[in-house]
Amino acid sequence: MLIGTRHDRTAPRGISSSSYGAVAPVQDKLAALRGGSVSSDSVDSRLRLAYCQPVSPSLSSPASGSIRERLYTDLADWWPLLSPPEDYADEAQRYLELFTSALGQVPHSLLELGSGGGHLAVHLPSEMDLVLLDLAPAMLAASQRLNPTRRHVLADMRSCSLGRSFDAVLLHDAVMYLTQPQDLVATCRVAAAHLRTGGALLVLPDLVAETFAEGLAVGGGGPDWSGPDDAGRSARMMEWTWDPDPADSTYRVDMSFLLRQPDGTVQAIHDVHTMALHSLQTYWDCIRAAGLRPVEAPPLLAAQCPGQAFLAVKD
Ligand SMILES: C[S@@+](CC[C@H](N)C(=O)[O-])C[C@H]1O[C@@H](n2cnc3c(N)ncnc32)[C@H](O)[C@@H]1O
């Protein structure tokens, strides 16, 4: 994720007008977030999750099938404060436009891989047939509160099969956790298997090797910052992006969170995220290896994306 881009507090906020018909009434949905919290231990009993079949036996991580980052486990309930859903409106609009450029029409069905708390999904048109897939139960729980009418699937995007196809597959923030090329290929193959002929895949890494630079970003929300939490909680976040080993295909993001409870108690947390640092060529190679054909994204739209946009279709 790129909080420095998404959380630009000088940028206009709110929902942009859409050329795609009825965009979901986001403010109503955001209201559902207010005043509530779900602990991660109660997730499974509160969610009606679909579990999908693994199809690929060989993934790089020995801990495949589990999420270790605290942000997506015991801190997932803070996600709406750390990365407010309102901040994703423009991106959602941009990605719809990119899909439309590749498909020649607005996608009617879309699978989002690694959909997290559903902060992007909440801005997609309500009439869209949308499936949200993530490996972290606590993130899916948060997403289900925000997107109660959408289907949620608990699965590893590198190795699952839903047994159906979509007009579009979106691989957004979660692509940053595919640190090894074989995982990127595996996920692109999963995406390809879920596309109808003529369907489109959009991959949006925050950073690529060619343009990597050490960086610092701040974010977070709460009552003082028009955040979504009326329960009186606030959060501030800092992301320090750096590359301890320029020879490998990863970089590191040291995240620090200050989490303030309604009684004024503040907890400081340090969470380390290892993220993918692949070249442009590697992304295209992995997309091609999955049998997809790269297509040129309209330059103006691509330039408006926070990171790099890779667009491909299934012939
Ligand atoms: C930054 S969050 C995504 C936030 C999302 N864009 C939103 O709108 O809330 C990244 C997500 O990727 C998910 N993820 C990481 N590796 C995954 C995998 N192998 N399969 C499925 N989800 C994965 C994490 O569980 C986490 O929820």
The ligand as an SDF file (V2000), in Angstrom:
LIG
                    3D

 27 29  0  0  0  0  0  0  0  0999 V2000
   -2.9460   -3.5200    1.8810 C   0  0  0  0  0  0  0  0  0  0  0  0
   -4.0640   -4.8180    2.0970 S   0  0  0  0  0  0  0  0  0  0  0  0
   -5.2760   -4.5620    0.8310 C   0  0  0  0  0  0  0  0  0  0  0  0
   -6.1840   -3.4350    1.1530 C   0  0  0  0  0  0  0  0  0  0  0  0
   -7.2940   -3.2800    0.1440 C   0  0  0  0  0  0  0  0  0  0  0  0
   -6.8170   -2.6670   -1.0900 N   0  0  0  0  0  0  0  0  0  0  0  0
   -8.4870   -2.5150    0.6770 C   0  0  0  0  0  0  0  0  0  0  0  0
   -9.1830   -1.9290   -0.1600 O   0  0  0  0  0  0  0  0  0  0  0  0
   -8.7520   -2.5370    1.8770 O   0  0  0  0  0  0  0  0  0  0  0  0
   -3.1890   -6.1860    1.4310 C   0  0  0  0  0  0  0  0  0  0  0  0
   -3.9780   -7.4850    1.5560 C   0  0  0  0  0  0  0  0  0  0  0  0
   -3.3210   -8.5020    0.8220 O   0  0  0  0  0  0  0  0  0  0  0  0
   -3.6720   -9.7180    1.4390 C   0  0  0  0  0  0  0  0  0  0  0  0
   -2.8040  -10.7920    0.9670 N   0  0  0  0  0  0  0  0  0  0  0  0
   -1.4530  -10.8720    1.0580 C   0  0  0  0  0  0  0  0  0  0  0  0
   -1.0240  -12.0270    0.5150 N   0  0  0  0  0  0  0  0  0  0  0  0
   -2.1390  -12.6720    0.0620 C   0  0  0  0  0  0  0  0  0  0  0  0
   -2.3490  -13.9290   -0.5960 C   0  0  0  0  0  0  0  0  0  0  0  0
   -1.3150  -14.7420   -0.8950 N   0  0  0  0  0  0  0  0  0  0  0  0
   -3.6130  -14.2800   -0.9270 N   0  0  0  0  0  0  0  0  0  0  0  0
   -4.6580  -13.4690   -0.6240 C   0  0  0  0  0  0  0  0  0  0  0  0
   -4.5170  -12.2780    0.0120 N   0  0  0  0  0  0  0  0  0  0  0  0
   -3.2720  -11.8940    0.3450 C   0  0  0  0  0  0  0  0  0  0  0  0
   -3.5280   -9.4040    2.9210 C   0  0  0  0  0  0  0  0  0  0  0  0
   -4.2240  -10.3380    3.7130 O   0  0  0  0  0  0  0  0  0  0  0  0
   -4.1060   -7.9880    2.9900 C   0  0  0  0  0  0  0  0  0  0  0  0
   -5.4470   -8.0160    3.3700 O   0  0  0  0  0  0  0  0  0  0  0  0
  1  2  1  0
  2  3  1  0
  2 10  1  0
  3  4  1  0
  4  5  1  0
  5  6  1  0
  5  7  1  0
  7  8  2  0
  7  9  1  0
 10 11  1  0
 11 12  1  0
 11 26  1  0
 12 13  1  0
 13 14  1  0
 13 24  1  0
 14 15  1  0
 14 23  1  0
 15 16  2  0
 16 17  1  0
 17 18  1  0
 17 23  2  0
 18 19  1  0
 18 20  2  0
 20 21  1  0
 21 22  2  0
 22 23  1  0
 24 25  1  0
 24 26  1  0
 26 27  1  0
M  CHG  2   2   1   9  -1
M  END
$$$$
